[in-house]
Amino acid sequence: MLKYKINLALVFWLISLSAFAQFKLYERGHDSYTAGKYEDAIRNFSEYLTKYTRDKSLDVEVYYLRALAYYKSNNFKDAVPDFEEALLLGHTNKGNIYWFKAKCQAQNGLDKDAISDYTSALRELGSDKTIKAKLLYERGLLYYKTGNQVAAKEDFQTGLLLNPGNADLTREFNKLGNVTIAARNTQEANSSTSQPVIKKDETKVKEDNKVKKSEPGGTTNTTPVTATSEPAQPSLAEFYKDEKRYALVIGNAAYPKNIGALRNPVNDATDMAKELQASNFEVDLLTNATYGQMRAALLKFKDHIESSDPEKTVALFYFAGHGLRHEDENYLVPIDAAVEYEDDISRYCFPAQRMVLANMERSNARMNIMILDACRNNPFPALNRSVEQGLGEMRRARGSFIAYATAPGSVASDGNGRNGLYTQELLKAIRKPGLTIEQVFKEVRANVLRLSGDRQNTWDSSNIIGEFYFKFK
């Protein structure tokens, strides 16, 4: 017993020593960056991120500082993914991150992406007139470069209104003197004069409000019409007509032999995307996606939902493919995941709660829906000790509905037909009009249980307020 206690104490001491050594790596990286030794900073930060027992709460700052070090070393290509990681991990300085990322994209020759990032930076930093004018100037230059002279002139003009007399804005605006900016619609100040008033003939009105009634004896009376009908109540479709719906749908199947290819996920994702489009979602579909493609799509998805009115926005994320549970986090596996050791999981796979769900929650959309058809076999059997079976139940984020193909800790089969069993039944339920989201997934659960012979029990958890319908009656 004493030997066991001594060994346990030794383990804790070694873990503490390792954590301290890793924190020193972070400190050295930070100090090197502050001193302008960017190559040293990159080396220390990179080594820190390989450590399995590091304090992962520091990752967001490490990615941000390493991105800045790349940027200041003129390594714009490697800076972009680190800026993207910092955004996905929820760095508080996202306005400036979008600005730096825009500059990197422009240096990399990706003008369209740069314009998009400038637009995101304007959304985050637009309250400061001086900064907004500078952002408009830089975006205007890109518009001009890409041949969109009207948009360029609009940016330069808006910048001058914010910062009159600015020499750069004035010069560029004057260059485009012959370009006409389309007039914007303005609301009339006096609505009483915006439209003519049409008066009906009073005699005609009186006649219209009477019904002639023939009585016995040949006499005719007129009886006033009394209105008794109630005002029509708006339908569900009318009530939700201004709702914006965005979906990111990913299906990964073409995994290498060491992970194991899957039969259904591409079909599942393709069919789900089509069905969501029929339910008025704007859908971004990815199939057989790499880590970089998934990261870029998640950022685009994040920008969509953050730039919309949160009270009228619904965000939906669907993933079919390999998933795994490791250290109390569910990870989604891209097709290029090079996982040999435990610490590779957090580097090459996407943390579903920390990156995907957390960003959906931060958007304050009125409803966030996450659907994971990823509860298959362990894709990394060599790491059997550290990888738990199936997916785990995630913390319910505010305003979120999270659905799993099977219960926590269980696995689901890939399926033998076009679709996996779970997605097959989900597609059927979504097509039924007038069902609330809870009714949809209750129906899915009942059908999957029945068709699997009670072997597959779907799971969902909800923290939503209000209703959601895929299809209205």
C-alpha positions as CSV (number, residue, x, y, z in Angstrom):
1,M,0.0,0.0,0.0
2,L,2.8,2.4,0.9
3,K,4.6,1.5,-2.4
4,Y,1.4,2.3,-4.3
5,K,1.1,5.8,-2.6
6,I,4.7,6.5,-3.3
7,N,4.3,5.6,-7.0
8,L,1.1,7.7,-7.2
9,A,2.9,10.7,-5.7
10,L,5.8,10.2,-8.2
11,V,3.3,10.2,-11.1
12,F,1.7,13.4,-9.9
13,W,5.1,15.0,-9.4
14,L,6.2,14.0,-13.0
15,I,3.0,15.4,-14.4
16,S,3.4,18.7,-12.6
17,L,7.1,18.9,-13.7
18,S,6.0,18.2,-17.3
19,A,3.3,20.9,-17.2
20,F,5.8,23.4,-15.8
21,A,8.3,22.6,-18.5
22,Q,5.6,23.1,-21.1
23,F,4.5,26.4,-19.7
24,K,8.1,27.5,-19.9
25,L,7.9,26.8,-23.6
26,Y,5.0,29.2,-23.8
27,E,6.8,31.8,-21.8
28,R,9.9,31.6,-24.0
29,G,7.7,31.9,-27.1
30,H,6.0,34.9,-25.7
31,D,9.2,36.6,-24.6
32,S,10.8,35.9,-28.0
33,Y,7.8,37.4,-29.8
34,T,7.9,40.5,-27.6
35,A,11.6,40.9,-28.3
36,G,11.1,40.6,-32.1
37,K,12.8,37.2,-32.3
38,Y,10.0,35.8,-34.5
39,E,11.8,32.6,-35.6
40,D,12.5,31.7,-32.0
41,A,8.9,32.4,-31.1
42,I,7.6,30.2,-33.8
43,R,9.9,27.3,-32.8
44,N,8.9,27.5,-29.1
45,F,5.1,27.9,-29.8
46,S,5.3,25.0,-32.3
47,E,7.0,22.7,-29.8
48,Y,4.4,23.7,-27.1
49,L,1.5,22.7,-29.4
50,T,2.9,19.2,-29.8
51,K,2.8,18.5,-26.0
52,Y,0.0,16.1,-25.0
53,T,-0.4,17.4,-21.4
54,R,-0.1,21.1,-22.2
55,D,-2.7,23.5,-20.8
56,K,-5.0,23.7,-23.8
57,S,-6.7,26.8,-22.6
58,L,-3.5,28.6,-23.8
59,D,-3.9,27.2,-27.3
60,V,-5.9,30.2,-28.6
61,E,-3.3,32.7,-27.5
62,V,-0.4,30.5,-28.9
63,Y,-2.1,30.2,-32.3
64,Y,-2.6,34.0,-32.3
65,L,0.9,34.9,-31.4
66,R,2.4,32.3,-33.7
67,A,0.3,33.7,-36.5
68,L,1.6,37.2,-35.8
69,A,5.1,35.9,-35.7
70,Y,4.6,34.3,-39.2
71,Y,3.0,37.6,-40.4
72,K,5.9,39.7,-39.2
73,S,8.3,37.2,-40.8
74,N,6.5,37.7,-44.1
75,N,5.3,34.1,-44.0
76,F,1.8,35.0,-45.0
77,K,0.9,31.4,-46.1
78,D,1.5,29.8,-42.7
79,A,0.0,32.8,-40.8
80,V,-3.5,32.2,-42.3
81,P,-4.3,28.8,-40.7
82,D,-3.1,30.0,-37.3
83,F,-5.3,33.1,-37.5
84,E,-8.2,30.7,-38.5
85,E,-7.5,28.5,-35.5
86,A,-7.5,31.5,-33.2
87,L,-10.8,32.6,-34.6
88,L,-12.4,29.1,-34.2
89,L,-11.1,28.9,-30.6
90,G,-12.9,32.1,-29.9
91,H,-10.1,34.7,-29.5
92,T,-11.5,38.0,-28.1
93,N,-9.4,40.1,-30.6
94,K,-11.3,38.7,-33.6
95,G,-11.7,42.1,-35.4
96,N,-7.9,42.6,-35.7
97,I,-7.4,38.9,-36.5
98,Y,-9.8,39.3,-39.5
99,W,-7.8,42.4,-40.5
100,F,-4.4,40.6,-40.3
101,K,-5.9,37.6,-42.1
102,A,-7.2,39.9,-44.9
103,K,-3.7,41.4,-45.4
104,C,-2.2,37.9,-45.6
105,Q,-4.8,36.7,-48.1
106,A,-4.1,39.8,-50.2
107,Q,-0.3,39.0,-50.1
108,N,-1.1,35.4,-51.1
109,G,-3.0,36.7,-54.1
110,L,-6.4,35.5,-52.8
111,D,-8.2,38.8,-53.3
112,K,-11.7,37.4,-53.0
113,D,-10.9,35.9,-49.6
114,A,-9.2,39.1,-48.6
115,I,-12.3,41.1,-49.4
116,S,-14.4,38.7,-47.4
117,D,-12.1,39.1,-44.4
118,Y,-12.1,42.9,-44.7
119,T,-15.9,42.7,-44.5
120,S,-15.7,40.6,-41.3
121,A,-13.2,43.1,-39.9
122,L,-15.5,46.0,-40.7
123,R,-18.3,44.2,-38.9
124,E,-16.2,43.8,-35.7
125,L,-14.3,47.1,-35.8
126,G,-16.8,49.4,-37.5
127,S,-17.7,51.5,-34.4
128,D,-14.3,53.3,-34.6
129,K,-14.5,55.8,-37.5
130,T,-10.8,56.1,-38.0
131,I,-10.3,52.4,-38.2
132,K,-13.4,51.9,-40.3
133,A,-12.1,54.5,-42.8
134,K,-8.7,52.7,-43.1
135,L,-10.4,49.3,-43.6
136,L,-12.7,50.8,-46.3
137,Y,-9.6,52.3,-48.0
138,E,-7.8,48.9,-48.1
139,R,-10.9,47.0,-49.2
140,G,-11.5,49.6,-51.8
141,L,-8.1,49.0,-53.3
142,L,-8.8,45.3,-53.6
143,Y,-12.2,46.0,-55.2
144,Y,-10.4,48.3,-57.7
145,K,-7.7,45.6,-58.4
146,T,-10.4,43.0,-59.1
147,G,-12.2,45.3,-61.5
148,N,-15.2,46.3,-59.3
149,Q,-14.8,50.0,-59.6
150,V,-18.3,50.8,-58.4
151,A,-17.7,49.0,-55.1
152,A,-14.3,50.6,-54.8
153,K,-15.7,54.1,-55.2
154,E,-18.4,53.4,-52.7
155,D,-15.8,52.3,-50.1
156,F,-13.6,55.4,-50.8
157,Q,-16.6,57.7,-50.6
158,T,-17.9,56.2,-47.3
159,G,-14.3,56.4,-45.9
160,L,-14.2,60.1,-46.8
161,L,-17.5,60.7,-45.0
162,L,-15.9,59.2,-41.9
163,N,-12.5,60.8,-42.3
164,P,-12.8,64.0,-44.4
165,G,-9.7,65.2,-46.0
166,N,-7.8,61.9,-45.9
167,A,-5.2,62.2,-48.6
168,D,-5.2,58.5,-49.6
169,L,-9.0,58.3,-49.8
170,T,-9.3,61.6,-51.7
171,R,-6.7,60.5,-54.2
172,E,-8.3,57.1,-54.9
173,F,-11.8,58.6,-55.0
174,N,-10.8,61.3,-57.6
175,K,-9.2,58.6,-59.8
176,L,-12.7,57.1,-60.2
177,G,-14.4,60.4,-60.9
178,N,-16.3,59.1,-64.0
179,V,-17.6,56.0,-62.2
180,T,-21.3,56.4,-61.2
181,I,-22.4,55.0,-57.8
182,A,-25.9,53.5,-57.9
183,A,-28.4,55.6,-55.9
184,R,-29.5,54.0,-52.6
185,N,-33.1,53.7,-51.7
186,T,-34.2,56.3,-49.1
187,Q,-37.4,56.5,-47.1
188,E,-39.6,59.5,-47.7
189,A,-39.4,61.9,-44.8
190,N,-43.2,62.7,-45.0
191,S,-45.1,59.5,-45.7
192,S,-48.4,61.5,-46.2
193,T,-47.1,62.9,-49.5
194,S,-45.4,59.8,-50.7
195,Q,-48.5,58.4,-52.3
196,P,-51.7,60.0,-53.7
197,V,-54.8,59.8,-51.5
198,I,-57.7,58.3,-53.4
199,K,-61.2,59.1,-52.1
200,K,-64.1,57.0,-53.0
201,D,-67.5,58.5,-54.0
202,E,-69.5,58.6,-50.8
203,T,-72.7,57.6,-52.4
204,K,-71.0,54.6,-53.9
205,V,-69.5,53.7,-50.5
206,K,-73.0,53.8,-48.9
207,E,-74.4,51.6,-51.7
208,D,-71.5,49.1,-51.2
209,N,-72.3,48.8,-47.5
210,K,-75.9,47.8,-48.1
211,V,-77.5,44.6,-49.4
212,K,-80.8,44.9,-51.3
213,K,-83.4,42.5,-49.9
214,S,-86.7,41.7,-51.7
215,E,-89.7,41.3,-49.3
216,P,-93.3,39.9,-49.8
217,G,-95.6,42.4,-51.4
218,G,-93.0,43.6,-53.9
219,T,-91.4,46.2,-51.5
220,T,-87.7,46.5,-51.3
221,N,-85.7,47.3,-48.1
222,T,-82.0,47.9,-47.6
223,T,-80.2,46.3,-44.6
224,P,-76.7,47.5,-43.5
225,V,-74.0,44.8,-43.6
226,T,-72.6,43.9,-40.2
227,A,-69.0,42.7,-40.2
228,T,-68.7,39.6,-38.0
229,S,-65.5,37.9,-39.3
230,E,-62.3,37.7,-37.0
231,P,-59.0,38.9,-38.4
232,A,-57.0,36.1,-40.0
233,Q,-54.2,34.7,-37.9
234,P,-50.8,34.5,-39.6
235,S,-49.7,31.0,-40.6
236,L,-46.5,29.4,-39.3
237,A,-44.8,30.1,-42.6
238,E,-45.8,33.8,-42.4
239,F,-44.6,34.0,-38.8
240,Y,-41.2,32.7,-39.7
241,K,-40.9,34.2,-43.1
242,D,-37.9,36.4,-42.2
243,E,-35.9,33.6,-40.6
244,K,-32.4,33.0,-42.0
245,R,-31.3,29.4,-42.1
246,Y,-27.7,28.4,-42.6
247,A,-26.3,24.8,-42.7
248,L,-22.8,23.3,-42.9
249,V,-23.0,19.7,-44.0
250,I,-19.9,17.4,-44.1
251,G,-19.7,13.8,-45.2
252,N,-16.3,12.0,-44.9
253,A,-16.0,8.5,-46.3
254,A,-12.7,8.2,-48.3
255,Y,-10.4,7.6,-45.3
256,P,-7.1,5.8,-45.8
257,K,-6.7,2.1,-45.0
258,N,-5.2,2.6,-41.6
259,I,-8.4,4.5,-40.6
260,G,-11.0,2.6,-42.6
261,A,-13.1,3.8,-45.5
262,L,-16.9,4.2,-44.9
263,R,-19.8,3.3,-47.2
264,N,-22.5,5.9,-46.5
265,P,-21.3,9.3,-45.3
266,V,-21.0,11.0,-48.7
267,N,-24.5,9.9,-49.7
268,D,-25.8,10.8,-46.3
269,A,-24.4,14.3,-46.5
270,T,-25.4,14.9,-50.1
271,D,-29.0,13.8,-49.4
272,M,-29.1,15.8,-46.2
273,A,-27.9,19.0,-48.0
274,K,-30.6,18.5,-50.7
275,E,-33.3,18.0,-48.0
276,L,-32.2,21.1,-46.0
277,Q,-32.2,23.2,-49.2
278,A,-35.8,22.1,-49.7
279,S,-36.4,23.4,-46.1
280,N,-35.1,26.9,-47.0
281,F,-31.6,26.4,-45.6
282,E,-28.6,28.0,-47.4
283,V,-26.3,25.0,-47.4
284,D,-22.5,24.6,-47.7
285,L,-21.8,21.0,-48.6
286,L,-18.3,19.3,-48.2
287,T,-17.6,15.7,-49.0
288,N,-14.3,13.9,-48.2
289,A,-12.9,17.0,-46.6
290,T,-9.4,17.6,-45.4
291,Y,-8.6,19.4,-42.1
292,G,-7.9,22.6,-44.1
293,Q,-11.2,22.4,-46.0
294,M,-13.2,21.8,-42.9
295,R,-11.5,24.7,-41.1
296,A,-12.2,27.1,-44.0
297,A,-15.9,25.9,-44.2
298,L,-16.3,26.3,-40.4
299,L,-15.0,29.9,-40.6
300,K,-17.4,30.7,-43.5
301,F,-20.3,29.2,-41.5
302,K,-19.3,31.2,-38.5
303,D,-19.2,34.4,-40.5
304,H,-22.7,33.7,-41.9
305,I,-24.4,33.2,-38.6
306,E,-22.5,36.1,-36.9
307,S,-23.5,38.6,-39.6
308,S,-27.2,37.8,-39.4
309,D,-29.9,39.0,-37.0
310,P,-29.5,36.6,-34.1
311,E,-33.2,36.7,-33.3
312,K,-34.0,35.5,-36.8
313,T,-31.2,33.0,-37.4
314,V,-31.0,29.2,-37.2
315,A,-27.7,27.5,-37.6
316,L,-27.4,23.7,-38.4
317,F,-24.2,21.6,-38.5
318,Y,-24.3,18.0,-39.8
319,F,-21.4,15.6,-39.8
320,A,-21.3,12.0,-41.1
321,G,-18.0,10.1,-40.9
322,H,-15.5,8.9,-38.3
323,G,-15.7,10.4,-34.9
324,L,-14.1,9.6,-31.5
325,R,-14.1,10.5,-27.9
326,H,-10.8,11.5,-26.3
327,E,-10.2,13.4,-23.0
328,D,-13.9,14.5,-22.6
329,E,-14.1,15.9,-26.1
330,N,-15.7,14.6,-29.2
331,Y,-13.5,14.8,-32.3
332,L,-14.5,14.8,-36.0
333,V,-12.0,13.1,-38.2
334,P,-11.0,14.7,-41.6
335,I,-9.8,12.3,-44.3
336,D,-6.2,13.4,-44.0
337,A,-5.9,12.9,-40.2
338,A,-2.3,11.6,-39.6
339,V,-2.9,10.2,-36.1
340,E,-0.2,7.9,-34.7
341,Y,0.0,9.1,-31.1
342,E,-2.5,10.4,-28.6
343,D,-1.4,14.1,-29.0
344,D,-2.0,13.9,-32.7
345,I,-5.8,13.6,-32.1
346,S,-6.1,17.3,-30.9
347,R,-3.8,18.5,-33.8
348,Y,-5.4,16.6,-36.7
349,C,-9.0,16.2,-35.7
350,F,-11.7,18.8,-35.0
351,P,-13.0,19.2,-31.5
352,A,-16.8,19.3,-31.9
353,Q,-17.7,21.1,-28.7
354,R,-14.7,23.4,-28.4
355,M,-14.7,24.6,-32.0
356,V,-18.0,23.9,-33.7
357,L,-20.6,24.1,-31.0
358,A,-18.8,26.9,-29.0
359,N,-18.8,29.1,-32.2
360,M,-22.4,28.4,-32.9
361,E,-23.2,29.4,-29.3
362,R,-21.2,32.6,-29.4
363,S,-23.1,33.7,-32.5
364,N,-26.3,34.1,-30.3
365,A,-28.4,32.6,-33.1
366,R,-31.9,31.9,-31.8
367,M,-31.3,28.2,-32.4
368,N,-28.3,26.0,-33.0
369,I,-28.8,22.5,-34.2
370,M,-25.9,19.9,-34.3
371,I,-26.4,16.5,-35.8
372,L,-23.6,13.9,-35.5
373,D,-23.8,10.7,-37.4
374,A,-20.3,9.8,-36.4
375,C,-20.7,7.1,-33.7
376,R,-18.9,4.4,-35.6
377,N,-16.1,2.1,-34.6
378,N,-12.8,3.4,-33.2
379,P,-10.8,4.7,-36.3
380,F,-7.5,4.4,-34.4
381,P,-7.4,1.0,-32.8
382,A,-3.7,1.4,-32.0
383,L,-4.8,4.1,-29.5
384,N,-7.4,1.9,-27.9
385,R,-6.5,2.8,-24.3
386,S,-7.1,6.5,-24.8
387,V,-9.9,6.5,-27.3
388,E,-13.3,5.8,-25.7
389,Q,-16.1,3.9,-27.6
390,G,-18.6,6.1,-29.4
391,L,-19.2,9.8,-28.7
392,G,-19.9,11.4,-25.4
393,E,-22.8,13.7,-24.5
394,M,-21.7,17.3,-24.8
395,R,-22.5,20.2,-22.5
396,R,-25.7,21.7,-23.7
397,A,-24.9,25.1,-25.1
398,R,-27.5,27.9,-24.8
399,G,-30.2,27.6,-27.4
400,S,-28.9,24.4,-28.8
401,F,-30.3,21.0,-29.9
402,I,-27.7,18.3,-30.2
403,A,-28.6,15.0,-31.8
404,Y,-26.5,11.8,-32.0
405,A,-26.9,8.7,-34.1
406,T,-26.7,6.5,-31.0
407,A,-26.5,6.9,-27.2
408,P,-23.3,8.1,-25.5
409,G,-20.7,5.4,-25.4
410,S,-22.4,3.3,-28.1
411,V,-21.6,2.7,-31.8
412,A,-23.8,2.6,-34.9
413,S,-23.3,0.5,-38.0
414,D,-22.3,2.2,-41.3
415,G,-25.3,0.7,-43.1
416,N,-25.8,-1.5,-46.2
417,G,-28.0,0.7,-48.4
418,R,-27.6,4.2,-49.8
419,N,-27.8,5.8,-46.4
420,G,-27.0,4.8,-42.8
421,L,-30.0,3.8,-40.8
422,Y,-30.0,7.0,-38.7
423,T,-29.8,9.5,-41.6
424,Q,-32.2,7.4,-43.6
425,E,-34.9,7.8,-41.0
426,L,-34.0,11.4,-40.3
427,L,-34.5,12.3,-43.9
428,K,-37.9,10.8,-43.8
429,A,-38.9,12.6,-40.7
430,I,-37.7,16.0,-41.9
431,R,-39.9,15.7,-45.0
432,K,-43.1,15.6,-42.9
433,P,-44.6,19.0,-42.6
434,G,-45.8,20.5,-39.3
435,L,-43.5,18.6,-37.0
436,T,-41.5,20.4,-34.3
437,I,-37.8,19.6,-34.0
438,E,-38.5,17.5,-30.9
439,Q,-41.2,15.5,-32.8
440,V,-38.9,14.9,-35.7
441,F,-36.2,13.3,-33.5
442,K,-38.7,11.3,-31.4
443,E,-40.0,9.8,-34.7
444,V,-36.4,9.1,-35.8
445,R,-35.7,7.4,-32.4
446,A,-38.8,5.2,-32.6
447,N,-38.1,4.0,-36.2
448,V,-34.3,3.4,-35.7
449,L,-35.1,1.3,-32.6
450,R,-37.7,-0.7,-34.4
451,L,-35.5,-1.3,-37.6
452,S,-32.4,-2.1,-35.6
453,G,-34.2,-4.6,-33.4
454,D,-33.7,-2.3,-30.3
455,R,-29.9,-2.4,-30.8
456,Q,-29.5,1.3,-31.8
457,N,-30.9,3.9,-29.5
458,T,-30.6,7.5,-30.9
459,W,-29.9,10.3,-28.5
460,D,-30.5,14.0,-28.3
461,S,-30.2,16.8,-25.7
462,S,-31.9,20.1,-25.9
463,N,-31.6,23.5,-24.3
464,I,-33.8,25.4,-26.8
465,I,-36.5,27.9,-26.2
466,G,-39.2,28.4,-28.8
467,E,-40.1,26.2,-31.7
468,F,-38.5,25.1,-35.0
469,Y,-40.1,23.4,-38.0
470,F,-38.1,22.0,-40.9
471,K,-41.3,22.2,-42.9
472,F,-44.5,24.1,-42.3
473,K,-48.0,22.8,-42.9
